[in-house]
Amino acid sequence: MKCPFCTHLESKVIDSRASAGGDVIRRRRECESCARRFTSYERVEETLPLVIKKDGRRETFDRQKIFYGLKRACDKRAVPVERIAQAIDAIERALIESDRKEVSSIDIGERVMVHLRSLDEVAYVRFASVYRSFRDIAEFQSELERIAQDKKPASEPGATS
């Protein structure tokens, strides 16, 4: 590991600890040349599929784009950032486990909407209105009615099974 202070290539590990989630190893190191200490983080490199955009371009999966979209949808809503991060983790895990080399941005958007709906229905409608490009109030109303219909218990009169 290259020392960030003197760029010497040899260092010794003084301490290693796993993160709370167990997916990252934190290592305290000491440079064998200048004796300064620094921290490094080690994580398994997981291969995420390329994202095929609507215009056909391909780009690398960017967790931050999903985070910003969810954060904007949840703006001024009582949704903890930890829950947003958990949703993104679940989406990322599903993509990794799918073993697909490419995935459409539409597929990712649908996965985001599934998780967002369970986080906060208002945030879901906000996201859906932008994502699905609602053209008028009728499309917006249709989505609200679908949400209301899905919430009805099966035993309620007028509910469909």
N, C-alpha and C positions, 0 to 999 in steps of 0.2 A: 504494500500500500504506500503510495507516494505521500510524503510529508507535505502538508499544505504550507508550511513555513519555509523549509529549506529545499524542498523537492527531492530529498533523498529517497531512494526507492525501498529501503529496508526499515521496518518497524516491528516492534513486538507487541503482542496483545497482552494487556494488563488485566482486563476484566471483560467478560461477555455476559450479556443478559438478553433474554427473550422479551419482546414487547408483551403488553397485556393480551393482545390477540394471538400471540405466538407466531405471527407471520413475518416478523422482522427481528433480526438479531442486532443488538447495539453493542459495539465493541469499543472499549477505551484502549488506545494505542499510545506507544511512546516511540518517538523517532530514535533510531540507533545512532544518528549523527548529531543532531542538535539537542536531543533529550527532551524536547517539548512534547506535550501530550495533546491528543486530539481524539475526536469521536468519529467512528464510521458506522454506517448502517448497512446491513446486508439483507437482501430479500431475494426470493426466488423470482427469476424473470419468467413471467408467464406470457405466452403469446396470445395476443388479442387479434381478432380478425380485422381486416381492412374494412372501412365503412364505404359503401357505395352510395354516393349522394344522388339526389333526384336527377341531376344533370349528367350523371354517368361518371363523374370524377371519383377517384378513390383517394381516401386519406386515412391516416392512422386514427385509431380510436382515441378520443380525447375525453377523459373523465371530467375534466373541468367544464366542458361545454354542457354536459348533462347537469352538473352541479349548478352552473349559473342559470340554466333554464328552470330547474326546480326551485332554486332560491328566489328567482323573480316571481314564479307562480305562487310561492308561499309567502310573498312579501306581506307583512302586517297580519299574518295568520299565526296561530299558536302552534307552529310545527318546529320542534327542536332540530337544530342542525344535525345532531346525532342520528335522528330518524331519516333525514335526507341522505346522509352518508351511508346508512345501512341499506337504503333502497338502491343506491348506486352500487354498493358492494354486491348486492344480490344480482343486479343486472350484469355487472362485470363478470361475476362468477358463472352465471348462466351462459354468457358468451364464450368464456374460456372452456367450459365443459362441453359446449356444443361441438368443439373441434372443427368448426367451419373456418375457412380461410378468409371468406368475405361475408359481410352481412349488410343488408340495406339499411339506410338511415330510417326508412319507414318502419322496419322491424324494431329498431331501437326505440323509435318514438312510441310505438304501441306498447313496448315493455315499460317504458317510462310512465305512460298513462295508467297502466294496470297498478303500478306501485303508488303513483300519485293519488289515485282514487281512494286507496286504503289509508293514505296519510291525511287527506283533507279534501272534501268534496268541492269546496269553493276554489281551492287551488287547482283541482282537477279541471273544473270548468274553464278557469282562466287559461290553463295550458292548452286544453282542447280547442278553445276558440281560436287561438293563434295557430296551433299545430294543424288543425283541420281546416283552417282558413274559412271560418263561418262568414258567409256573404251577407246574411241578413238576420234579423231578429227571429225569423221562423226557424232557421237552423239551430240557433241558440236555444230557443224554446223546446225544440224537438229533443235536444240533448238533455235538458233539464227534466223533461217528462220521462225520458228513458231512465235517468237516475232515480227519479221518484218511483217509477214502476218496479225497478230492481230492489228497492228498499221495502216494498209491500210484503208482509208475511204471506205465505201460501194459503193460509186459512182465511184470510180477509176476503170478504165478498168482492167480486170483480177482479181479483188477482188471477193471473194466469200461471200455470205450472209448466 
